[in-house]
Amino acid sequence: MATELDLNELAKVSHLFEALDPPGRKALLALSHRLHVAAGEVICREGDPGGEFFVITKGEVLVSADALEGQKEIAHLGHGQFFGEMAVLNGDKRTATCSAVGEVELVAFPLVSVEEILSLYPAAREALHRVGVMRTEDTMQKIME
């Protein structure tokens, strides 16, 4: 029952899951695992390889990137938002550092699993890609400010 609730919740809050039908959501969620992150802990670091992406189920994540004057805050992400998708989609290195602001609960989706599901759902791949491209442009703009 908890899984169904999670599926519906994720579908409501995330464009990625909106693009999947119920069997697709269930398949993707079955390949995921939950993570609990302590306050201040780094979830992923800029420059590291990206093996998975994350959906926030509780708490807030600070996104920052290297700029000329040091670390620059790019965004605050909350419930239902996802991050780490570009490194997963493109096989690139992480473009930002993401840290827990307070206690954070995440659902992590490994690259291999995501590829498997996204190959069957082009609309979900497109949704993930679209958000990733917008974020990359936004990140570059904020670093230049």
N, C-alpha and C positions, 0 to 999 in steps of 0.2 A: 504493500500500500504506500509506503514512504517513497518508493521509486516513482510511482505514478504521480504523486504530488510533486516531486522534483521535476518530472518531465513537463508537467503542466506549468509549473512555476518558471522553468527555464524557457519554455515556449513563449510565455507572456513577456519576459524581460529581455530576451536576447534575439536579435534578428537572425542570427545563425540558426537557432533552433526553430524559429518561425518557418524557415525555408525547408525544413525536414517534415516528412509525414510522421505519424505516430510510430510506425515500425523503425524508421530511420532514427528518430529521437531515442527510442529504446535501445537500439543497437549502439549508438554513439555513447549513451550514458553507461551502458554495460561495460564499455571498454575504458571508462574513466576510473579515477580513484580520488578520494577526498584527502585534503590536506588541511592541517591546522597550523597556522603560522603565528608565532608570538609577536608582540608589539616590537616594532623597530627592526625586525628580521628582514633581510634581503631575500626576495622570492626569486628574482632573476637579475643578473648583472649585465650591463651594457658590454658588448664585445664577446660574451659567452655564446657557445652554440645553442640553438633553440630546439630542444627535444620535445617540448610539449607547450600547449597553451592552456590558459586558466580562465574559469568563470568564477566571479566572486559571489558567494552565497551569503556571506555575512562580513560586515566590516568595510574598511576603506583601504585603498592602496594608493600610495604616492608614486607617481611616475616622474623620473628625473633623467636628465642626459648631460653629458659633458659639454660645456661651452667654454669659451675663452676665459671667462672669469670663474671657472669651477663648475660644480654641479648646478644645474638650472632646473627648477620645477617646471614640468610640462603639463601635468594633469593630476587630478584626484579622481579615482574611479571608485564606484560603489556597487551595491547589490545588483546582480544581474549583468554587469558589464564584463567584458572579456578583454584579455591582454595577452601578448606573446604570440599573436597569430601570424605576424609577418615572418618571423623566424621559422615558424612551422611551415607556412605556405611556400616560401621561397628557398628554404634551406639556408637562409642568411644567418648572420650572427645577430644577437640581440641589439636593438637600436636604442634601448633605454634601460635604466635600472628601476626595478619595481620593488618597493618596500612596504611592509605592513604598517599602517597607522593604527595602533591598537591591535587587539586580537582579530585575526582574519580567518575565515573559513573559505576554502576554495575547492572547486572540482577541477582536477587536472586531466587533460586529454593528450595522451602520447601521440607523437607524430605519425607513427605507423598506423594506428587505429583511425586517426582522423583522415589520412589519405584514403584508406579503405572505404570509409563511409562517403567522403566527399566525391570520390570517383563515381558513385551511384547517384549523387544529388548535386548536379552542376549549379543549381540556384543557391545552395548553401555555400558552395565554394565561392561563388560570385559575391555573396553577402559578406563573407569573411574578408575577401580580397578588397572590396569596396571600402570597408571600415579601415582596413590596414593602410590603404593608399591615402585616405583622408588623414589618418593619424600621422603618417610619415610626413606629409606636407605640413601639417600643423606643428609637428615637432621641429622641423627645419625652421619654420617661421619663428617659433618661440626662442630657439637657440640664437637666431640672428637679432632678436629684439635687444 
